[in-house]
Amino acid sequence: MRAFAALSVCLFHFVCTTTGYFTDPVLLSIFDVGQYGVQMFFVISGFVIPWSMHHAGYQYKNFLSFFLKRLSRLEPPYLVSVILALVLLFAREKVMGKANDHIEISSTQIFLHLGYLIPFFKEYHWLNSVYWTLAVEFQYYLFIALLFVPLIKSKLISRILIYIGICVVSFFFPENFLPYSLPVFLLGILLFLFKASYIKNEEYYTSTLLLLILCFWKYPFVSVLFSLIPVVSILYFEKLKIAGLHFAGKFSYSIYLIHPILGASFINVLSHRLTAPMEKVVVICAGIVVTLISSYIMYIVVERPSKRLSASIKYKSQNNQH
């Protein structure tokens, strides 16, 4: 699911945001839906993060350990990608004699990236267009660290109030802040509660149905369909493995981080020279290959060690079984 989501976003950027390269409206509309792979990531996080907390025996006293685990898992690849983005921007300025029109690099801007704080300062922009979702994910870690215990220990009426609160607050924030997307995360959270046997069939299916009605009303129709893919997959096809996607899923985070930096830049360079229809197909395919190779290298060198570091951090209450 992660690989599918990452590659969907990847193709969206390659086809739809390479300025003037593809102009056919039908083609653009087809690949435009790839941007909603982000919603798949949100649902997957909604499910996977509390699932791992459940099996690790998370309690409030483990708050710091939980955050250290998440930061050690996500921060090293993210910081390397920030460095790559800076190198690319400076190289582009050196070659073209001017900086990117939309981004002015400053020490403050770079510093704000370290804490995912760009959304709080309108005068600054992300160095990489996908980073806004990492900020939302980071906010989600804070949210689930605080709400996990009430969600698994509260009675029905308290959980329903939490569900309602999540839906209501989503109408008071813009897209680049967590509350806007919380109903999407909630699809995954409800699935976790159901799969971990914290809630029964009636509560799960009723709550999910009502939540989907809200989502179809609040978000683009296709984005909700993308959100349903991981829900249906986990509910009914949890043992299914698709070889290529299963392999790419291991380094999907690196794919997500790298593709706008190296893959898109590679395509942008070739797009000025190769403009025949079949040449464009070759360029996009080559961009995907460049992305996959560079992402796998990133996985081996940075992401896999960060996974191991994260796994080595244990909650105080964990026993040998965990």
Stockholm file with secondary structure:
# STOCKHOLM 1.0

chainA/1-322         MRAFAALSVCLFHFVCTTTGYFTDPVLLSIFDVGQYGVQMFFVISGFVIPWSMHHAGYQYKNFLSFFLKRLSRLEPPYLVSVILALVLLFAREKVMGKANDHIEISSTQIFLHLGYLIPFFKEYHWLNSVYWTLAVEFQYYLFIALLFVPLIKSKLISRILIYIGICVVSFFFPENFLPYSLPVFLLGILLFLFKASYIKNEEYYTSTLLLLILCFWKYPFVSVLFSLIPVVSILYFEKLKIAGLHFAGKFSYSIYLIHPILGASFINVLSHRLTAPMEKVVVICAGIVVTLISSYIMYIVVERPSKRLSASIKYKSQNNQH
#=GR chainA/1-322 SS CHHHHHHHHHHHHHHHSSTTTCCCHHHHHHHHGGGGHHHHHHHHHHHHHHHHHHHHTCCGGGHHHHHHHHHHHHHHHHHHHHHHHHHHHHHHHHHHSSCCTTCCCCHHHHHHHHTTCGGGCTTCCCSSTTHHHHHHHHHHHHHHHHHHHHHHHSCHHHHHHHHHHHHHHGGGSCTTSHHHHHHHHHHHHHHHHHHTTSSCHHHHHHHHHHHHHHHHHHSCHHHHHHHHHHHHHHHHCTTCCCHHHHHHHTTHHHHHHHIIIIIHHHHHHHHTTCCSHHHHHHHHHHHHHHHHHHHHHHIIIIIHHHHHHHHHCCCTTCCTTC
#=GC SS_cons         CHHHHHHHHHHHHHHHSSTTTCCCHHHHHHHHGGGGHHHHHHHHHHHHHHHHHHHHTCCGGGHHHHHHHHHHHHHHHHHHHHHHHHHHHHHHHHHHSSCCTTCCCCHHHHHHHHTTCGGGCTTCCCSSTTHHHHHHHHHHHHHHHHHHHHHHHSCHHHHHHHHHHHHHHGGGSCTTSHHHHHHHHHHHHHHHHHHTTSSCHHHHHHHHHHHHHHHHHHSCHHHHHHHHHHHHHHHHCTTCCCHHHHHHHTTHHHHHHHIIIIIHHHHHHHHTTCCSHHHHHHHHHHHHHHHHHHHHHHIIIIIHHHHHHHHHCCCTTCCTTC
//
